Each structure stands twice: as C-alpha cells, then as structure tokens.
C-alpha cells in the first residue's frame, strides 16, 4: 500500500461525493432560476473534475506509475467575474465532453490483464463514448424545410425539405442548416428514431460520468488499497461550493428592461466621464510630443481605460440607478367597496379645546316670562 496512492484515492472519493451531492442539490433548489442555474454550474464543474481525476488515476494505474501530487480541479474565478465564470461553465457544460476518455484509454484498458472490475470500467467508458457520439451527431439529424400552411396557419413538421447547398448533400450538415433555403427546422422524418436514441445518449452523460468515476474508484481501492476504502480526502475546485450558491454568486441588481429618464441621464453622464478619462492619455501624449513616437502605447492605454470604465459601469450601473427618489404613495379611498379595509382615522382630529367644550354639560338658560 502506497501513501501517495492512498492520498490520491481519498481525494478522488471526496470529488465523487461532491459530484453526487451537487446533482442532488440541483433538484433541491426548486423554482428559483438564479439559484438553480448556479447549482447547475457547480454540478457541471464538479462532475468534470471527478471524470478528469478518474481518467488521470486510471492511466497512472494502468502504466504502473505514481499518481500526481494533486488531482485535476477546475479553478473558480474571482468574485468580481464569477458571473462570467457561470455563463462559461453553463455554455461549455463545464468541459465535460472534453474529459470523456478516448479510444486510446479504452485500448490501454483492453491490453491490461482482464478482471471483473476492469471490465466494468471499460463498459462505462464505452457508454461515455456513446454519449459523446450522440452529442456530436444529434445536431445533424435536423434539416431545413418549407412548412405547409392551412388557411394561413403554419403546420409545424409538415412540408417539403429545402434543397441543399451544392457540394453538401447531407441535409444535416452545418452549412445546410445555416445557408440552405427554408423557413423552418425539423428532425428528418427518416431519421426520427435515430435522433431519439442519440438524444437519450447525450442526456445520459451526467449519470454515466458518475458511474465511470465510481467504477474507477472501486478498481483502484481493490488494486492499490487491498479493498480498504479510505476516508474522504481534501476537496478542491467547484465541489467546495455545493449548497453555497448565495456565497458563490450573490444576488446583484440587474439592468432594467427599459431605462427611465433619470436613468438615461445617469448612464449618459457616466459614459461621458469614461470618454473623458479615455482621452487623457492621448491628450498628455500630444502635449508632451509623444504621440508620434509612442502612438501604439498611448492608444493601448486609452483602450485599457475604456474597457475598465465600461466594466465598472456594467457592474455598478444597476446598483447606482436602482435607488431613486422615493415618492409617497397615496392610497385611494375605498369607501363602499366590498372586500376592502377602511382606513383608520386618527382619534384627535380636532383641537383639545373643542373636545372639552363639547363634553361640558350644557346648563339651560331660563328665559324671562312674557309680561
């Protein structure tokens, strides 16, 4: 039993637990879109770390070498740009498709001595390759077509296919999907069954990634630690943020869909301020007679100032414009309307002297009798 292998397997176990917890966390977030997308980004990153670490340790085990000092773990960006990190992870699925073991890893496993645990790893690797094949081939199942219309109503899915671009006979080729004629997009009728199978394989990649990591973990525990499962080791990467979506990407004010008058004036003033700061390097360079000798450096400095100012406005603009003058809202009278609650009136609406004079007992004044 090697200490380095024990440490590496313990870290792999910690990544596997974090990946499984991140998948469960997505289901627990509910209908909150912001928290759900953040949890999804953490899930993609954690599954990618687990898959890459399992592949790295598997290749080291098959080559009978030493494990790396630290397992692969994606770095979470600084707090100020984590919104961009989240969009990048969601757009690239965390790099999960690039971490799928290729044919070279499968051939290396097939050349190793056979065992039931190794056969399970090979099976999961082939399943991952099927998911990758579905991810690459599923977009080619579509085609452009001219939909039929019945009384001006468009019938989706029914119509004649659009002619392909010369030199690209496949209707699902990206060139035909972007430049061929036709106003609609549909799955090719003759390949509907194949498209459904490829789609199922593509969407099963998350479950298969966890299954591959678990199979590699069982193989390494049996081969390197004599079947003794260690305690979970140190966790790095996105797995540390499972269940901490608010701390990872806190809620920030967003840009309004339509700017008001005061907001437009504020944005215009900020833009002019950035423009003034952008012109400062060029102005100083022109006055110091440096523009003809160091024009590239001065323009680079102006561009840097413009980018920095635009980034600051983009980040702090909604927060500055979110606080406007607070106007007192008047409540309309609801007298006589069913289901409404009447306004409570103050008790002392008249001067205290008037109340006292009204509460005094009136003494009757006797009138003189007529003579």
C-alpha positions, 0 to 999 in steps of 0.5 A: 500500500502506497501513501501517495496512492492512498492520498490520491484515492481519498481525494478522488472519493471526496470529488465523487461525493461532491459530484453526487451531492451537487446533482442532488442539490440541483433538484433541491433548489426548486423554482428559483432560476438564479439559484438553480442555474448556479447549482447547475454550474457547480454540478457541471464543474464538479462532475468534470473534475471527478471524470478528469481525476478518474481518467488521470488515476486510471492511466497512472494505474494502468502504466504502473506509475505514481499518481500526481501530487494533486488531482485535476480541479477546475479553478473558480474565478474571482468574485468580481467575474464569477458571473462570467465564470457561470455563463462559461461553465453553463455554455461549455457544460463545464468541459465535460465532453472534453474529459470523456476518455478516448479510444486510446484509454479504452485500448490501454484498458483492453491490453491490461490483464482482464478482471471483473472490475476492469471490465466494468470500467471499460463498459462505462467508458464505452457508454461515455463514448456513446454519449459523446457520439450522440452529442456530436451527431444529434445536431445533424439529424435536423434539416431545413424545410418549407412548412405547409400552411392551412388557411394561413396557419403554419403546420409545424413538421409538415412540408417539403425539405429545402434543397441543399447547398451544392457540394453538401448533400447531407441535409444535416450538415452545418452549412445546410442548416445555416445557408440552405433555403427554408423557413423552418427546422425539423428532425428528418422524418427518416431519421426520427428514431435515430435522433431519439436514441442519440438524444437519450445518449447525450442526456445520459452523460451526467449519470454515466460520468458518475458511474465511470468515476465510481467504477474507477474508484472501486478498481483502484481501492481493490488494486492499490488499497487491498479493498480498504476504502479510505476516508474522504480526502481534501476537496478542491475546485467547484465541489467546495461550493455545493449548497453555497450558491448565495456565497458563490454568486450573490444576488446583484441588481440587474439592468432594467428592461427599459431605462427611465429618464433619470436613468438615461441621464445617469448612464449618459453622464457616466459614459461621458466621464469614461470618454473623458478619462479615455482621452487623457492619455492621448491628450498628455501624449500630444502635449508632451510630443509623444504621440508620434513616437509612442502612438501604439502605447498611448492608444493601448492605454486609452483602450485599457481605460475604456474597457475598465470604465465600461466594466465598472459601469456594467457592474455598478450601473444597476446598483447606482440607478436602482435607488431613486427618489422615493415618492409617497404613495397615496392610497385611494379611498375605498369607501363602499367597496366590498372586500376592502379595509377602511382606513383608520382615522386618527382619534384627535382630529380636532383641537383639545379645546373643542373636545372639552367644550363639547363634553361640558354639560350644557346648563339651560338658560331660563328665559324671562316670562312674557309680561 
